[in-house]
Amino acid sequence: MQKFMTVREVATVFRRSSDTIYRWILEGKTFQNVIKVKDGYLIPESEIERVIEEGRNDLHQNGATNTKRGTAR
């Protein structure tokens, strides 16, 4: 059975505000598979995993280094 996360839970995973997650959903670029419910959205855990994996792949393809505030680690 597929598990789902609320916008608030997804915001915690990505360390972003709920408003940012709502914007990502409405833009339709980040999350491609969401379910509209009466009081918000549900995002499948598989969709969260896909977005995280795509982010990792983008970092590797672009040769990015692990940086924080402009200082390489």
Residue pairs with C-beta under 8 A, 6 or more apart in sequence:
2 44
2 45
2 46
3 44
3 45
4 35
4 42
4 43
4 44
4 45
5 13
5 42
5 43
5 44
5 45
5 48
6 40
6 41
6 42
6 43
7 18
7 21
7 22
7 25
7 40
7 41
7 43
8 18
10 21
10 43
10 48
11 17
11 18
11 20
11 21
13 48
14 20
14 21
22 41
24 30
24 31
25 31
25 34
25 41
25 43
30 51
31 43
31 47
31 51
32 47
33 43
33 44
33 46
33 47
34 41
34 42
34 43
34 44
34 47
35 41
35 42
35 43
35 44
58 64
65 72
65 73
66 72
66 73
67 73
